[in-house]
Amino acid sequence: MRVNPTKGNSEILNRWGTASLKKDSCLQEILRRPEIHFKHLFDFDRDLESLPKSIQEEVEIQVKYDGYINRQMEQIERFKRLEEVAFPEGFDFSSIMDSPQR
């Protein structure tokens, strides 16, 4: 669902302590705002109230932490690739540790 930057919608958002919309925004974009929680979205779509509380919480967590989760997943993939790096048999790891720092 998209929310238009109308005077009424601006009043709703300002009441919650967040900025007015500058352009049409989907509910997901609004939920990303730190001041907004899932229950705030009920003012835009009453049907959301019928979702089980556990689903509401899961959606809020997924939307709010999506960027962090994606970065962590990318980091995990980088570490997996590093784990596949093979050192030659007999590699002298102490030579790395004993070398003077630059």
LINKACOR-V481365 format. One record per helix or strand. SS is the DSSP state (alpha for helix, beta for strand). FROM is the first residue (numbers start at 1). TO is the last residue. If there is no record, write none. Layout:
SS,FROM,TO
SS,FROM,TO
//
This chain:
beta,2,3
alpha,7,15
beta,25,26
alpha,27,31
alpha,38,43
alpha,46,50
alpha,53,83
alpha,94,98
//
